[in-house]
Amino acid sequence: MLSLAARSPMLSTFSIVAYDPLAQEWGIAVQSKFLSVGAVVPWARAGVGAIATQAHANTAYGPDGLAMLAQGLSAQETLDRLTAADPERDRRQAGIVDAQGRAASFTGKECLEWAGGVTGPYCACQGNILVSADTVHAIAQTFEHSRGELADRLVAALAAGQKAGGDRRGQQSAALVVVRAAGGYAGYNDRCIDLRVDDDPRPIRKLQRLLDLHHLYFGRTHPEDWLKIQGKLCRELQRILRRSGHYTGRLTGQYDEATQVALRALVGIENLEERCREDEALIDRMVVEILRRKFAPKG
């Protein structure tokens, strides 16, 4: 049963919920003139769908909507049930994509102008208290014509919406959530990406920087970027490990136990362990570049 909050926050917000059928990922990107929008708007579950709830947000739309989607209801059916059970539906705004990527968007007639939404292939885009409708159209068009990972496409769409006018009251916070089965850290949950900018004058730009860092620390290494730790490269790493204080042995070029232990410690400190396969003596090319720069000889 849909539960209703006695009071709900007013979020002057624009968002996109979307699905990537190839990667089997669902995600939400949102920006608002509201503190910590990521704590209210985005909801997602791998294999089920994604939901954005905003305007006079009813956060029950998140868990209740995901439960309906998990039962097999479509995005539109879920949105219809959520709003039908909500006596304050006219003040709500929401967007949903379901497990198949079917999209639905709802804007209550009492949401403040400009307010509205559009749906496109695998996405729903919506906003309220916007400069104009150009914002949601720019979001949808940018997403539809972009390529690459879902997270990058979502942030690019958000940036396009801001460039087209964005929130009439300005900017304050932004968030990005992407889910995929076993996509979380070490595969223990579905939360691939959960990034938030809670209070910043240019939150989308900050969100992009956080996403770039996420790619660095947790992104997938392309097969051609794995380097074998042996010979010249191994000696260079041993030299770096000496400078970092993790290795005191000779520069043998042999990936022995002492070198392996030292490298494990260093990449762990630098949060780069996801890009090092120590048992296979493999290291990501990007990690080597980072270590070279950070532990370059002084003088």
Rosetta blueprint (number, residue, H / E / L):
1 M L
2 L L
3 S L
4 L L
5 A L
6 A L
7 R L
8 S L
9 P L
10 M E
11 L E
12 S L
13 T E
14 F E
15 S E
16 I E
17 V E
18 A E
19 Y E
20 D E
21 P L
22 L L
23 A L
24 Q L
25 E E
26 W E
27 G E
28 I E
29 A E
30 V E
31 Q E
32 S E
33 K L
34 F L
35 L L
36 S L
37 V H
38 G H
39 A H
40 V L
41 V L
42 P E
43 W E
44 A E
45 R E
46 A L
47 G L
48 V L
49 G E
50 A E
51 I E
52 A E
53 T E
54 Q E
55 A E
56 H E
57 A L
58 N L
59 T L
60 A L
61 Y H
62 G H
63 P H
64 D H
65 G H
66 L H
67 A H
68 M H
69 L H
70 A H
71 Q L
72 G L
73 L L
74 S L
75 A H
76 Q H
77 E H
78 T H
79 L H
80 D H
81 R H
82 L H
83 T H
84 A H
85 A L
86 D L
87 P L
88 E L
89 R H
90 D H
91 R H
92 R E
93 Q E
94 A E
95 G E
96 I E
97 V E
98 D E
99 A L
100 Q L
101 G L
102 R L
103 A E
104 A E
105 S E
106 F E
107 T E
108 G L
109 K L
110 E L
111 C L
112 L L
113 E L
114 W L
115 A L
116 G E
117 G E
118 V E
119 T E
120 G E
121 P L
122 Y L
123 C E
124 A E
125 C E
126 Q E
127 G E
128 N L
129 I L
130 L E
131 V L
132 S L
133 A L
134 D H
135 T H
136 V H
137 H H
138 A H
139 I H
140 A H
141 Q H
142 T H
143 F H
144 E H
145 H H
146 S L
147 R L
148 G L
149 E L
150 L H
151 A H
152 D H
153 R H
154 L H
155 V H
156 A H
157 A H
158 L H
159 A H
160 A H
161 G H
162 Q H
163 K H
164 A L
165 G L
166 G L
167 D E
168 R L
169 R L
170 G L
171 Q L
172 Q L
173 S E
174 A E
175 A E
176 L E
177 V E
178 V E
179 V E
180 R L
181 A L
182 A L
183 G L
184 G L
185 Y H
186 A H
187 G H
188 Y L
189 N L
190 D L
191 R E
192 C E
193 I E
194 D E
195 L E
196 R E
197 V E
198 D L
199 D L
200 D L
201 P L
202 R L
203 P H
204 I H
205 R H
206 K H
207 L H
208 Q H
209 R H
210 L H
211 L H
212 D H
213 L H
214 H H
215 H H
216 L H
217 Y H
218 F H
219 G L
220 R L
221 T L
222 H L
223 P H
224 E H
225 D H
226 W E
227 L E
228 K E
229 I L
230 Q L
231 G H
232 K H
233 L H
234 C H
235 R H
236 E H
237 L H
238 Q H
239 R H
240 I H
241 L H
242 R H
243 R H
244 S H
245 G L
246 H L
247 Y L
248 T L
249 G L
250 R L
251 L L
252 T L
253 G L
254 Q L
255 Y L
256 D L
257 E H
258 A H
259 T H
260 Q H
261 V H
262 A H
263 L H
264 R H
265 A H
266 L H
267 V H
268 G H
269 I H
270 E L
271 N L
272 L L
273 E H
274 E H
275 R H
276 C E
277 R E
278 E H
279 D H
280 E H
281 A L
282 L E
283 I E
284 D E
285 R H
286 M H
287 V H
288 V H
289 E H
290 I H
291 L H
292 R H
293 R H
294 K H
295 F L
296 A L
297 P L
298 K L
299 G L
